Amino acid sequence: MESEFEHLEHLLRNTHVTDERKILLEAMARVGNFEELGRQLKDTYATDERKILLEAMARVGNFEELGRQLKDTYVTDERKILLQGITQHSQDLAQGTNQVTRPNKGIRHNLGQVVKPLGKKYDVFIAHASEDKNFVTPLALSLRQRSLEVWYDDFILTVGDSLRQEIDRGLAQSSYGVVVLSHNFFGKRWPRKELDGLAAREQWGGKVILPVWHNIDKEEVASYSPTLADIYAVKSSAGIETVTDEIIKAISPDSLNERR
């Protein structure tokens, strides 16, 4: 006999009307479990639909499952929903009132222990224009030599990879973004998209963007973005070693030692 969830899923597959899908997804959110909701989430990029599914996940999911979702998105609203779910579960556990779906899978009783590892596979993501690789590649190597985990396209991407998917994953899983600002940078589409992703994370998560000015001065940066010009930056003309030192200085030693 077809379950209620399976019936709703069948109806959902046969409609593309936005209002109808929203009603069906809301019903699914009431009766579905985390895995079923997760399958639906993978199949939609519509903001309203994702919000319904993520809010349901935040109600029924445990820390480990919510954490996996958090690693896969850097959209501000989605991360806010997931973090609110993690926070609520942590508070309920402290009060002894939490009814977690699967208490044997990765539940931690301290919110800090849950949030700190999330999205931190890499210490830094390097956003740059390809024309500036003569400076960026030595910087990436220098940071890696100083024991930082670095997301840099030349280190990560291989033939056949989805550029957008890998960049999204790198942005979501990096603690900080080293943004090499130059005239080349501001003239390119992809670097600016990477900057937008990092800026979105700063709206809820504090300092993320670590700017490096490469062959550009403050007035020129301000002509492109007054907001960026107001952030303290290190200049590439100071040399690779100095730039590396300034980046490491900006990263809390505690944040570097969490994974180690």
Contacts in CASP RR format, 6 or more apart in sequence:
PFRMAT RR
TARGET T0000
AUTHOR 0000-0000-0000
METHOD contacts of the structure
MODEL  1
MESEFEHLEHLLRNTHVTDERKILLEAMARVGNFEELGRQLKDTYATDER
KILLEAMARVGNFEELGRQLKDTYVTDERKILLQGITQHSQDLAQGTNQV
TRPNKGIRHNLGQVVKPLGKKYDVFIAHASEDKNFVTPLALSLRQRSLEV
WYDDFILTVGDSLRQEIDRGLAQSSYGVVVLSHNFFGKRWPRKELDGLAA
REQWGGKVILPVWHNIDKEEVASYSPTLADIYAVKSSAGIETVTDEIIKA
ISPDSLNERR
2 10 0 8 1.000
4 31 0 8 1.000
5 28 0 8 1.000
5 31 0 8 1.000
5 32 0 8 1.000
5 36 0 8 1.000
8 24 0 8 1.000
8 27 0 8 1.000
8 28 0 8 1.000
8 31 0 8 1.000
9 28 0 8 1.000
9 36 0 8 1.000
9 40 0 8 1.000
11 24 0 8 1.000
12 21 0 8 1.000
12 24 0 8 1.000
12 25 0 8 1.000
12 28 0 8 1.000
12 40 0 8 1.000
15 21 0 8 1.000
15 24 0 8 1.000
18 46 0 8 1.000
18 48 0 8 1.000
21 46 0 8 1.000
21 49 0 8 1.000
22 48 0 8 1.000
22 49 0 8 1.000
22 52 0 8 1.000
25 40 0 8 1.000
25 49 0 8 1.000
25 52 0 8 1.000
25 53 0 8 1.000
26 52 0 8 1.000
28 36 0 8 1.000
28 37 0 8 1.000
28 40 0 8 1.000
28 56 0 8 1.000
29 37 0 8 1.000
29 52 0 8 1.000
29 53 0 8 1.000
29 55 0 8 1.000
29 56 0 8 1.000
30 56 0 8 1.000
32 56 0 8 1.000
32 60 0 8 1.000
33 60 0 8 1.000
33 101 0 8 1.000
34 57 0 8 1.000
34 60 0 8 1.000
34 61 0 8 1.000
34 62 0 8 1.000
34 65 0 8 1.000
34 101 0 8 1.000
37 53 0 8 1.000
37 56 0 8 1.000
37 57 0 8 1.000
37 60 0 8 1.000
38 53 0 8 1.000
38 57 0 8 1.000
40 49 0 8 1.000
40 53 0 8 1.000
41 50 0 8 1.000
41 53 0 8 1.000
41 54 0 8 1.000
41 57 0 8 1.000
41 69 0 8 1.000
44 50 0 8 1.000
44 53 0 8 1.000
47 77 0 8 1.000
50 78 0 8 1.000
51 77 0 8 1.000
51 78 0 8 1.000
51 81 0 8 1.000
54 69 0 8 1.000
54 78 0 8 1.000
54 81 0 8 1.000
54 82 0 8 1.000
55 81 0 8 1.000
57 65 0 8 1.000
57 66 0 8 1.000
57 69 0 8 1.000
57 82 0 8 1.000
58 66 0 8 1.000
58 81 0 8 1.000
58 82 0 8 1.000
58 84 0 8 1.000
58 85 0 8 1.000
58 86 0 8 1.000
58 88 0 8 1.000
59 85 0 8 1.000
60 101 0 8 1.000
61 89 0 8 1.000
61 100 0 8 1.000
61 101 0 8 1.000
61 102 0 8 1.000
62 89 0 8 1.000
62 100 0 8 1.000
62 101 0 8 1.000
62 102 0 8 1.000
62 103 0 8 1.000
62 105 0 8 1.000
62 106 0 8 1.000
62 107 0 8 1.000
63 86 0 8 1.000
63 89 0 8 1.000
63 90 0 8 1.000
63 106 0 8 1.000
63 107 0 8 1.000
63 108 0 8 1.000
63 114 0 8 1.000
64 105 0 8 1.000
64 106 0 8 1.000
64 107 0 8 1.000
65 105 0 8 1.000
66 82 0 8 1.000
66 85 0 8 1.000
66 86 0 8 1.000
66 89 0 8 1.000
67 82 0 8 1.000
67 86 0 8 1.000
67 114 0 8 1.000
67 118 0 8 1.000
69 82 0 8 1.000
70 79 0 8 1.000
70 82 0 8 1.000
70 83 0 8 1.000
70 86 0 8 1.000
70 118 0 8 1.000
70 119 0 8 1.000
70 172 0 8 1.000
71 118 0 8 1.000
71 119 0 8 1.000
71 121 0 8 1.000
71 172 0 8 1.000
71 173 0 8 1.000
72 169 0 8 1.000
72 172 0 8 1.000
73 79 0 8 1.000
73 82 0 8 1.000
73 168 0 8 1.000
73 172 0 8 1.000
74 168 0 8 1.000
74 171 0 8 1.000
74 172 0 8 1.000
74 197 0 8 1.000
74 200 0 8 1.000
74 201 0 8 1.000
75 200 0 8 1.000
76 200 0 8 1.000
76 201 0 8 1.000
76 203 0 8 1.000
76 204 0 8 1.000
79 201 0 8 1.000
79 204 0 8 1.000
80 204 0 8 1.000
83 115 0 8 1.000
83 204 0 8 1.000
86 111 0 8 1.000
86 114 0 8 1.000
86 115 0 8 1.000
87 111 0 8 1.000
89 98 0 8 1.000
89 100 0 8 1.000
90 109 0 8 1.000
90 110 0 8 1.000
90 111 0 8 1.000
90 114 0 8 1.000
92 98 0 8 1.000
92 99 0 8 1.000
93 100 0 8 1.000
93 107 0 8 1.000
93 109 0 8 1.000
94 109 0 8 1.000
100 107 0 8 1.000
108 114 0 8 1.000
116 258 0 8 1.000
117 258 0 8 1.000
117 259 0 8 1.000
119 172 0 8 1.000
119 173 0 8 1.000
119 174 0 8 1.000
119 175 0 8 1.000
120 173 0 8 1.000
120 174 0 8 1.000
120 175 0 8 1.000
120 255 0 8 1.000
120 258 0 8 1.000
120 259 0 8 1.000
121 149 0 8 1.000
121 170 0 8 1.000
121 173 0 8 1.000
121 174 0 8 1.000
122 149 0 8 1.000
122 150 0 8 1.000
122 151 0 8 1.000
122 170 0 8 1.000
122 173 0 8 1.000
122 174 0 8 1.000
122 175 0 8 1.000
123 143 0 8 1.000
123 148 0 8 1.000
123 149 0 8 1.000
123 150 0 8 1.000
123 174 0 8 1.000
123 175 0 8 1.000
123 176 0 8 1.000
123 251 0 8 1.000
123 255 0 8 1.000
123 256 0 8 1.000
124 143 0 8 1.000
124 148 0 8 1.000
124 149 0 8 1.000
124 150 0 8 1.000
124 151 0 8 1.000
124 174 0 8 1.000
124 175 0 8 1.000
124 176 0 8 1.000
124 177 0 8 1.000
124 178 0 8 1.000
124 210 0 8 1.000
124 247 0 8 1.000
124 251 0 8 1.000
125 151 0 8 1.000
125 170 0 8 1.000
125 171 0 8 1.000
125 174 0 8 1.000
125 176 0 8 1.000
125 177 0 8 1.000
125 178 0 8 1.000
125 194 0 8 1.000
125 198 0 8 1.000
126 136 0 8 1.000
126 139 0 8 1.000
126 140 0 8 1.000
126 150 0 8 1.000
126 151 0 8 1.000
126 152 0 8 1.000
126 177 0 8 1.000
126 178 0 8 1.000
126 180 0 8 1.000
127 177 0 8 1.000
127 178 0 8 1.000
127 179 0 8 1.000
127 180 0 8 1.000
127 185 0 8 1.000
127 191 0 8 1.000
127 194 0 8 1.000
127 195 0 8 1.000
127 198 0 8 1.000
128 136 0 8 1.000
128 179 0 8 1.000
128 180 0 8 1.000
128 185 0 8 1.000
128 191 0 8 1.000
129 180 0 8 1.000
129 182 0 8 1.000
129 184 0 8 1.000
129 185 0 8 1.000
129 187 0 8 1.000
129 188 0 8 1.000
129 191 0 8 1.000
130 188 0 8 1.000
131 182 0 8 1.000
131 184 0 8 1.000
132 180 0 8 1.000
132 182 0 8 1.000
132 184 0 8 1.000
132 185 0 8 1.000
132 214 0 8 1.000
133 154 0 8 1.000
135 180 0 8 1.000
135 214 0 8 1.000
135 236 0 8 1.000
135 240 0 8 1.000
136 152 0 8 1.000
136 180 0 8 1.000
137 152 0 8 1.000
137 154 0 8 1.000
138 240 0 8 1.000
139 178 0 8 1.000
139 180 0 8 1.000
139 212 0 8 1.000
139 240 0 8 1.000
139 243 0 8 1.000
139 244 0 8 1.000
140 150 0 8 1.000
140 152 0 8 1.000
140 154 0 8 1.000
140 155 0 8 1.000
142 240 0 8 1.000
142 241 0 8 1.000
142 243 0 8 1.000
142 244 0 8 1.000
143 150 0 8 1.000
143 178 0 8 1.000
143 244 0 8 1.000
143 247 0 8 1.000
143 248 0 8 1.000
144 150 0 8 1.000
144 155 0 8 1.000
146 244 0 8 1.000
146 248 0 8 1.000
147 256 0 8 1.000
148 248 0 8 1.000
148 251 0 8 1.000
148 256 0 8 1.000
149 259 0 8 1.000
151 170 0 8 1.000
151 173 0 8 1.000
151 174 0 8 1.000
156 166 0 8 1.000
156 170 0 8 1.000
157 163 0 8 1.000
157 166 0 8 1.000
163 190 0 8 1.000
167 190 0 8 1.000
167 193 0 8 1.000
167 194 0 8 1.000
171 194 0 8 1.000
171 197 0 8 1.000
171 198 0 8 1.000
171 201 0 8 1.000
175 208 0 8 1.000
175 251 0 8 1.000
175 255 0 8 1.000
176 207 0 8 1.000
176 208 0 8 1.000
176 209 0 8 1.000
176 210 0 8 1.000
176 250 0 8 1.000
176 251 0 8 1.000
177 198 0 8 1.000
177 208 0 8 1.000
177 209 0 8 1.000
177 210 0 8 1.000
178 210 0 8 1.000
178 212 0 8 1.000
178 247 0 8 1.000
179 185 0 8 1.000
179 194 0 8 1.000
179 195 0 8 1.000
179 198 0 8 1.000
179 209 0 8 1.000
179 210 0 8 1.000
179 211 0 8 1.000
179 212 0 8 1.000
180 212 0 8 1.000
180 214 0 8 1.000
180 236 0 8 1.000
181 211 0 8 1.000
181 212 0 8 1.000
181 213 0 8 1.000
181 214 0 8 1.000
181 216 0 8 1.000
181 221 0 8 1.000
181 228 0 8 1.000
181 233 0 8 1.000
182 213 0 8 1.000
182 214 0 8 1.000
182 215 0 8 1.000
182 216 0 8 1.000
183 215 0 8 1.000
183 216 0 8 1.000
183 220 0 8 1.000
185 191 0 8 1.000
185 192 0 8 1.000
185 214 0 8 1.000
186 192 0 8 1.000
186 224 0 8 1.000
186 225 0 8 1.000
195 209 0 8 1.000
198 208 0 8 1.000
198 209 0 8 1.000
199 208 0 8 1.000
199 209 0 8 1.000
201 208 0 8 1.000
202 208 0 8 1.000
202 209 0 8 1.000
207 250 0 8 1.000
209 228 0 8 1.000
209 231 0 8 1.000
210 247 0 8 1.000
210 250 0 8 1.000
210 251 0 8 1.000
211 228 0 8 1.000
211 231 0 8 1.000
211 232 0 8 1.000
211 233 0 8 1.000
211 234 0 8 1.000
212 233 0 8 1.000
212 234 0 8 1.000
212 235 0 8 1.000
212 236 0 8 1.000
212 243 0 8 1.000
212 247 0 8 1.000
213 221 0 8 1.000
213 233 0 8 1.000
213 234 0 8 1.000
213 235 0 8 1.000
213 236 0 8 1.000
214 235 0 8 1.000
214 236 0 8 1.000
215 236 0 8 1.000
218 229 0 8 1.000
219 229 0 8 1.000
221 228 0 8 1.000
221 229 0 8 1.000
221 233 0 8 1.000
222 228 0 8 1.000
222 229 0 8 1.000
234 242 0 8 1.000
234 243 0 8 1.000
234 246 0 8 1.000
234 247 0 8 1.000
235 243 0 8 1.000
236 243 0 8 1.000
238 246 0 8 1.000
248 256 0 8 1.000
END
